[in-house]
Amino acid sequence: MNHAMVLCGVNLDADGTPDRWKIENSWGEESDRKGYFVASDAWFDQFVYQAVVNKRFLTDAQRQALTTEPIELAPWDPMGSLS
């Protein structure tokens, strides 16, 4: 993992399910579309491994999960060693 992006918005379908994400890329305004892109939810599911979210936007159940003991990943686990 070596790239950061800011999620600026989400489009919800008729059922309230995310189907597209507006992303501000860290490459800046010199890149295509002044640094903004739209990603499908399928792309998001395939390529996004971590997300940082302010606690005030979490549900009560998600906040409760933060109080559990963390799981320590093995050093050879790519999600642990690359993050």
C-alpha positions as CSV (number, residue, x, y, z in Angstrom):
1,M,0.0,0.0,0.0
2,N,1.6,3.2,-1.1
3,H,-1.1,5.6,-2.2
4,A,-3.6,7.8,-0.5
5,M,-6.8,9.3,-1.7
6,V,-9.6,11.3,-0.1
7,L,-13.2,10.1,-0.4
8,C,-15.2,13.2,-1.1
9,G,-18.6,11.7,-1.8
10,V,-20.7,8.7,-2.4
11,N,-23.6,8.1,-4.7
12,L,-26.4,5.9,-3.3
13,D,-28.7,3.8,-5.5
14,A,-32.5,3.7,-4.9
15,D,-31.9,1.2,-2.1
16,G,-29.4,3.4,-0.3
17,T,-26.5,1.2,-1.3
18,P,-23.2,2.9,-2.5
19,D,-22.6,2.4,-6.2
20,R,-20.0,5.1,-7.0
21,W,-17.4,7.1,-5.0
22,K,-16.0,10.5,-5.7
23,I,-12.2,10.4,-5.0
24,E,-9.7,13.2,-4.7
25,N,-6.4,11.7,-5.8
26,S,-3.1,12.8,-4.1
27,W,-1.5,13.5,-7.5
28,G,-3.0,17.0,-7.5
29,E,-4.7,19.3,-10.0
30,E,-2.2,18.6,-12.7
31,S,-3.7,15.1,-13.2
32,D,-6.7,14.4,-15.3
33,R,-10.0,16.0,-14.1
34,K,-8.1,18.3,-11.7
35,G,-7.3,15.4,-9.4
36,Y,-10.9,14.1,-9.0
37,F,-12.1,10.7,-10.2
38,V,-15.2,8.5,-9.9
39,A,-14.8,4.9,-8.9
40,S,-17.4,2.2,-9.0
41,D,-18.3,0.4,-5.8
42,A,-16.8,-2.8,-7.4
43,W,-13.5,-1.0,-7.9
44,F,-13.6,0.2,-4.3
45,D,-14.2,-3.3,-3.0
46,Q,-11.3,-4.7,-5.0
47,F,-8.6,-2.1,-4.4
48,V,-9.3,-0.3,-1.1
49,Y,-7.6,-2.1,1.8
50,Q,-7.8,0.5,4.5
51,A,-9.9,3.5,5.3
52,V,-9.4,6.2,8.0
53,V,-12.7,7.5,9.4
54,N,-13.4,10.1,12.0
55,K,-15.0,8.3,15.0
56,R,-17.9,10.8,15.0
57,F,-19.1,9.2,11.7
58,L,-19.2,5.7,13.1
59,T,-22.3,3.8,14.2
60,D,-22.6,2.8,17.9
61,A,-21.8,-0.8,16.9
62,Q,-18.7,0.3,15.0
63,R,-17.6,2.4,18.0
64,Q,-18.1,-0.7,20.2
65,A,-15.8,-2.7,18.0
66,L,-13.0,-0.3,18.7
67,T,-13.1,-1.2,22.4
68,T,-12.2,-4.9,21.6
69,E,-8.7,-6.2,21.9
70,P,-6.9,-5.7,18.6
71,I,-5.8,-8.7,16.5
72,E,-2.0,-8.8,16.0
73,L,-1.0,-9.7,12.5
74,A,2.0,-11.9,11.7
75,P,5.0,-10.0,10.3
76,W,4.7,-11.7,6.9
77,D,1.0,-10.7,6.6
78,P,1.0,-8.1,3.8
79,M,-1.9,-6.2,5.4
80,G,0.3,-5.8,8.5
81,S,3.7,-5.2,7.0
82,L,2.6,-2.8,4.3
83,S,0.3,-0.6,6.3
